[in-house]
Amino acid sequence: MSPSPPEPVIVMGASAGGVSAILELAPALPRDFPAPILFVQHIGAHPSELWKLVSARGPNAAVAASDGDVPRPGTIHIAPPDQHMLLDGPVIRLSRGPKEHHARPAIDPLFRSAALDYGPRAIGVLLTGMLDDGSAGLRAIKDCGGTAVVQDPADAHAPSMPRSALACVDADHVVPLVALAPLLYKLASRPATRGDAIATPEPPYAPDALGREHAVSTGHKGMENLMAIASPTPFTCPECGGVLFELDDKRPVRLRCHNGHAFSLRSLAHLQEVASDAALCTSLRVLQEKQAVLRRLAQAQHAVSPKNAQDALREADAIADLCSAVRRLIKHVPGA
């Protein structure tokens, strides 16, 4: 590989409020911005033409990232729906790999790949959002000598994601959105130093655990690498039902299954709330149907066997009480 330092890359992520944030940031960036920007917005599998909206704001072009693209200075590459966007040396890779924090595209995979391949020339930016995707990835960038930038939580539409990052990352810059464009221009324009040079595809400054986790997320020797950096827990993966392993790195505490699905404690708790609500709603439906069947049975048995009819009605009344109890539980499930 070339001994000369690589150009910097800016990787950026957001969830709730992120569309408004990138639409405000894009026109504030100087024309011919000196570094490529790779942006992940939590959009799931929903069709999106966010790149068109961002490009229309100018002055720099925005594109929907494609597999094999070479990141270009002055271009905002936006992750497409239902695919993780990764950096693989000098090119962009798209992957329908395992979801992280129940999201695809997710922020952590992009940030990890930037940390591994760009090291000190990676600039990670975490914007508005819910929960804590991006916190671990931003810390990976810091661990590899890169720069961590976080939107001021007081300025964010959804402050949870920036707050979570600040709880586990010693950010280099915490700024409101209005101050972000000039800061990024300054950071991207810094001259490279000898210490920024990258000599190998997996730089020596990258922690071994980071490389192993990236391998798990991309499907390379998942169990072998996971066992080296994590310990099994009694919890199961809400995506596939496999055993969850708790990673040895506790800032933040995170869990993975051997298929690569990843969660923070907060995102796992959120998914368990959703699952609890769904399970209770299913239980309520089954109980209501059973109650209706028993009452219909009582009607059918009334003339033939009054005793059986009374027994069916008593059971139906008992199930009605159970239905009321389940409804109360549903009302008290957080987030239901």
C-alpha positions as CSV (number, residue, x, y, z in Angstrom):
1,M,0.0,0.0,0.0
2,S,1.0,3.6,-0.5
3,P,3.0,5.0,2.4
4,S,1.4,8.4,1.9
5,P,-1.4,9.3,4.3
6,P,-5.0,8.7,3.1
7,E,-7.5,11.5,2.7
8,P,-9.8,12.0,5.6
9,V,-13.3,10.6,5.6
10,I,-16.3,11.9,7.5
11,V,-18.8,9.2,8.7
12,M,-22.1,10.5,10.1
13,G,-25.2,8.9,11.6
14,A,-28.6,9.9,12.9
15,S,-32.1,8.5,13.6
16,A,-35.0,10.5,14.8
17,G,-34.7,14.1,13.5
18,G,-31.9,13.1,11.2
19,V,-33.6,14.0,8.0
20,S,-34.1,17.6,9.1
21,A,-30.6,17.8,10.4
22,I,-28.9,16.7,7.2
23,L,-31.1,19.0,5.2
24,E,-30.0,21.8,7.4
25,L,-26.3,20.8,7.3
26,A,-25.9,20.2,3.6
27,P,-26.4,23.7,2.3
28,A,-24.1,25.1,5.1
29,L,-21.1,23.0,3.8
30,P,-18.7,24.9,1.6
31,R,-18.7,24.0,-2.1
32,D,-16.0,21.5,-3.1
33,F,-15.9,20.2,0.4
34,P,-12.4,18.6,0.9
35,A,-13.6,15.2,2.2
36,P,-16.2,12.6,1.4
37,I,-19.2,12.3,3.8
38,L,-20.9,9.0,4.4
39,F,-24.3,9.4,6.1
40,V,-26.5,6.7,7.7
41,Q,-30.1,7.6,8.5
42,H,-32.2,5.0,10.3
43,I,-34.8,4.3,7.5
44,G,-35.2,0.5,7.7
45,A,-36.4,-1.1,4.5
46,H,-38.6,1.8,3.5
47,P,-38.1,3.3,0.0
48,S,-36.1,6.5,0.3
49,E,-35.0,9.3,-2.0
50,L,-33.3,11.2,0.8
51,W,-30.2,11.6,-1.5
52,K,-32.3,13.7,-3.9
53,L,-33.5,16.0,-1.2
54,V,-30.0,16.5,0.1
55,S,-28.6,17.0,-3.3
56,A,-31.2,19.6,-4.1
57,R,-30.1,21.7,-1.1
58,G,-26.5,21.8,-2.5
59,P,-23.9,23.0,-3.0
60,N,-22.3,19.6,-2.9
61,A,-23.8,16.5,-4.6
62,A,-25.5,13.8,-2.7
63,V,-25.8,10.2,-4.0
64,A,-27.4,7.0,-3.0
65,A,-24.4,4.8,-2.2
66,S,-23.7,1.8,-4.4
67,D,-21.5,-1.2,-3.7
68,G,-18.0,-0.5,-5.1
69,D,-18.3,3.3,-5.1
70,V,-15.2,5.2,-4.3
71,P,-15.9,7.9,-1.7
72,R,-15.3,11.3,-3.4
73,P,-14.5,14.6,-1.7
74,G,-17.4,17.0,-2.0
75,T,-19.9,14.2,-2.2
76,I,-22.4,13.0,0.4
77,H,-22.9,9.3,0.1
78,I,-26.2,8.2,1.7
79,A,-26.9,4.6,2.8
80,P,-29.7,3.0,0.9
81,P,-32.7,1.3,2.6
82,D,-32.1,-2.1,4.2
83,Q,-28.4,-2.3,3.7
84,H,-25.5,-1.5,5.9
85,M,-22.9,0.9,4.4
86,L,-19.3,0.0,5.2
87,L,-15.9,1.2,4.2
88,D,-13.5,-1.5,2.8
89,G,-10.3,0.3,2.2
90,P,-10.8,2.8,-0.6
91,V,-14.3,1.6,-1.6
92,I,-17.9,1.5,-0.2
93,R,-19.4,-1.9,0.4
94,L,-23.2,-2.5,0.9
95,S,-24.3,-5.5,3.0
96,R,-27.6,-7.0,4.1
97,G,-25.7,-8.3,7.1
98,P,-27.3,-8.8,10.5
99,K,-29.2,-5.9,12.0
100,E,-27.6,-3.9,14.8
101,H,-29.9,-2.3,17.4
102,H,-32.7,-3.7,15.2
103,A,-31.6,-1.3,12.4
104,R,-30.3,-1.8,8.9
105,P,-28.7,0.5,7.8
106,A,-27.1,1.0,11.3
107,I,-24.5,3.5,12.3
108,D,-22.1,1.3,14.3
109,P,-21.1,-0.9,11.3
110,L,-20.1,2.2,9.3
111,F,-18.2,3.7,12.2
112,R,-16.3,0.5,13.0
113,S,-15.2,0.0,9.4
114,A,-14.0,3.7,9.2
115,A,-12.1,3.2,12.4
116,L,-10.4,0.1,11.1
117,D,-9.5,1.4,7.6
118,Y,-9.0,5.1,8.2
119,G,-7.8,5.2,11.8
120,P,-6.6,8.8,12.7
121,R,-8.1,10.1,9.4
122,A,-11.6,9.0,10.4
123,I,-14.0,11.7,11.6
124,G,-17.1,10.4,13.3
125,V,-20.2,12.6,13.7
126,L,-23.2,11.5,15.7
127,L,-26.4,13.6,15.4
128,T,-29.9,13.5,16.8
129,G,-31.6,10.2,17.5
130,M,-33.2,7.8,19.9
131,L,-31.5,5.1,22.0
132,D,-27.7,4.6,21.4
133,D,-26.7,3.3,18.0
134,G,-23.4,4.9,17.1
135,S,-22.0,5.1,20.6
136,A,-19.8,2.0,20.3
137,G,-18.8,2.9,16.7
138,L,-17.8,6.4,17.8
139,R,-15.7,5.0,20.6
140,A,-14.0,2.7,18.1
141,I,-13.1,5.7,16.0
142,K,-11.6,7.3,19.1
143,D,-9.7,4.1,20.0
144,C,-8.1,4.1,16.6
145,G,-7.0,7.7,16.9
146,G,-9.8,9.4,15.0
147,T,-11.9,12.4,15.8
148,A,-15.3,12.2,17.6
149,V,-17.9,14.9,17.0
150,V,-21.3,14.9,18.8
151,Q,-24.2,17.2,18.3
152,D,-25.0,19.1,21.5
153,P,-27.9,17.1,23.1
154,A,-29.5,20.4,24.0
155,D,-29.7,21.3,20.3
156,A,-30.8,17.8,19.1
157,H,-34.4,17.0,18.1
158,A,-33.9,13.7,19.9
159,P,-31.1,14.0,22.5
160,S,-30.9,10.4,23.6
161,M,-28.3,9.3,21.0
162,P,-25.9,12.2,21.5
163,R,-26.3,11.8,25.3
164,S,-25.5,8.1,25.1
165,A,-22.4,8.8,23.1
166,L,-21.1,11.4,25.5
167,A,-21.6,8.9,28.4
168,C,-19.0,6.5,26.9
169,V,-16.9,8.6,24.5
170,D,-14.5,11.4,25.3
171,A,-15.7,13.5,22.4
172,D,-13.3,16.0,20.8
173,H,-16.1,18.4,19.9
174,V,-19.7,18.9,21.1
175,V,-21.4,21.5,19.0
176,P,-24.9,22.7,17.9
177,L,-25.9,21.9,14.4
178,V,-25.3,25.5,13.2
179,A,-21.6,25.2,14.1
180,L,-21.1,21.8,12.5
181,A,-20.3,22.8,8.9
182,P,-17.4,25.1,9.7
183,L,-16.0,22.6,12.2
184,L,-16.1,19.8,9.7
185,Y,-14.5,21.9,7.0
186,K,-11.7,22.7,9.5
187,L,-11.2,19.1,10.5
188,A,-11.3,17.8,6.9
189,S,-8.8,20.5,5.8
190,R,-6.1,19.5,8.4
191,P,-2.9,18.4,6.8
192,A,-2.0,14.7,7.4
193,T,0.9,13.8,9.5
194,R,3.2,10.8,9.5
195,G,1.3,9.3,12.4
196,D,-1.8,9.3,10.1
197,A,-0.2,6.9,7.6
198,I,-1.9,3.5,7.2
199,A,0.4,0.7,6.2
200,T,-1.9,-2.3,6.4
201,P,-5.6,-3.1,5.8
202,E,-6.0,-3.6,9.5
203,P,-3.9,-0.9,11.2
204,P,-1.7,-1.8,14.1
205,Y,-3.5,0.8,16.2
206,A,-6.8,-1.0,15.9
207,P,-7.6,-3.1,19.0
208,D,-7.8,-6.8,18.3
209,A,-11.3,-7.0,19.7
210,L,-12.5,-4.4,17.2
211,G,-11.3,-6.4,14.2
212,R,-12.9,-9.5,15.6
213,E,-16.2,-7.8,16.2
214,H,-16.1,-6.5,12.6
215,A,-15.5,-10.0,11.4
216,V,-18.5,-11.3,13.4
217,S,-20.7,-8.6,11.9
218,T,-19.6,-9.5,8.4
219,G,-20.0,-13.2,8.8
220,H,-16.3,-14.3,9.1
221,K,-15.8,-17.1,11.7
222,G,-18.6,-15.7,13.8
223,M,-18.5,-18.1,16.7
224,E,-14.7,-18.3,16.9
225,N,-14.3,-14.5,17.0
226,L,-17.3,-14.0,19.3
227,M,-16.0,-16.5,21.8
228,A,-12.7,-14.6,21.9
229,I,-14.3,-11.2,22.8
230,A,-17.5,-12.1,24.7
231,S,-19.1,-14.4,27.3
232,P,-22.5,-16.2,26.9
233,T,-25.5,-14.8,28.8
234,P,-28.9,-16.3,29.7
235,F,-30.5,-13.9,27.2
236,T,-31.8,-14.8,23.7
237,C,-31.5,-12.8,20.5
238,P,-34.9,-11.2,19.6
239,E,-34.0,-11.4,15.9
240,C,-33.0,-15.1,15.6
241,G,-33.5,-16.8,19.0
242,G,-29.8,-17.6,19.4
243,V,-27.8,-17.2,22.6
244,L,-26.6,-13.6,23.2
245,F,-23.0,-13.0,24.3
246,E,-22.0,-10.0,26.3
247,L,-18.9,-8.3,24.8
248,D,-15.9,-7.8,27.1
249,D,-15.8,-4.1,26.2
250,K,-18.3,-2.5,28.6
251,R,-18.4,1.0,27.2
252,P,-21.2,0.7,26.4
253,V,-22.4,-2.7,27.5
254,R,-23.4,-4.6,24.3
255,L,-24.5,-8.1,23.3
256,R,-24.2,-10.1,20.1
257,C,-25.4,-13.5,18.9
258,H,-23.1,-15.7,16.7
259,N,-25.2,-14.7,13.7
260,G,-24.0,-11.1,14.2
261,H,-27.1,-9.4,15.5
262,A,-26.0,-6.7,18.0
263,F,-27.8,-4.8,20.8
264,S,-27.0,-2.4,23.5
265,L,-28.8,-3.1,26.8
266,R,-31.1,-0.2,25.9
267,S,-32.0,-1.4,22.5
268,L,-32.5,-5.0,23.8
269,A,-34.8,-3.7,26.5
270,H,-36.7,-1.7,23.9
271,L,-37.2,-4.8,21.7
272,Q,-38.3,-6.9,24.7
273,E,-40.9,-4.2,25.4
274,V,-42.2,-4.6,21.9
275,A,-42.1,-8.4,22.2
276,S,-43.9,-8.3,25.5
277,D,-46.7,-6.1,24.1
278,A,-47.1,-8.4,21.1
279,A,-47.2,-11.5,23.3
280,L,-49.8,-10.0,25.6
281,C,-51.9,-8.9,22.6
282,T,-51.8,-12.4,21.2
283,S,-52.8,-13.8,24.6
284,L,-55.7,-11.4,24.8
285,R,-56.9,-12.4,21.4
286,V,-56.8,-16.1,22.2
287,L,-58.6,-15.6,25.5
288,Q,-61.3,-13.4,23.9
289,E,-61.9,-16.1,21.2
290,K,-62.1,-18.8,23.8
291,Q,-64.6,-16.8,25.9
292,A,-66.8,-16.3,22.8
293,V,-66.6,-20.0,21.9
294,L,-67.6,-21.0,25.5
295,R,-70.6,-18.6,25.4
296,R,-71.7,-20.0,22.1
297,L,-71.3,-23.5,23.6
298,A,-73.5,-22.5,26.5
299,Q,-76.2,-21.4,24.0
300,A,-76.0,-24.7,22.1
301,Q,-76.1,-26.8,25.3
302,H,-78.9,-24.8,27.0
303,A,-81.7,-27.1,25.9
304,V,-79.7,-30.3,25.9
305,S,-77.7,-30.1,29.1
306,P,-78.4,-27.0,31.3
307,K,-75.6,-28.1,33.7
308,N,-73.0,-28.2,30.9
309,A,-74.3,-24.8,29.7
310,Q,-73.9,-23.3,33.2
311,D,-70.3,-24.8,33.5
312,A,-69.4,-23.2,30.1
313,L,-70.8,-19.8,31.2
314,R,-68.8,-20.0,34.5
315,E,-65.6,-20.7,32.6
316,A,-66.4,-17.9,30.1
317,D,-66.9,-15.5,33.0
318,A,-63.6,-16.5,34.6
319,I,-61.8,-16.0,31.2
320,A,-63.5,-12.5,31.0
321,D,-61.7,-11.7,34.3
322,L,-58.4,-12.9,32.8
323,C,-59.0,-10.7,29.8
324,S,-59.4,-7.7,32.0
325,A,-56.2,-8.5,33.8
326,V,-54.3,-8.9,30.5
327,R,-55.7,-5.5,29.3
328,R,-54.3,-3.9,32.5
329,L,-50.9,-5.5,31.9
330,I,-50.9,-4.2,28.3
331,K,-51.6,-0.7,29.6
332,H,-48.6,-0.9,31.9
333,V,-46.0,-2.3,29.4
334,P,-43.6,0.6,28.8
335,G,-43.9,1.8,25.3
336,A,-47.0,-0.2,24.6
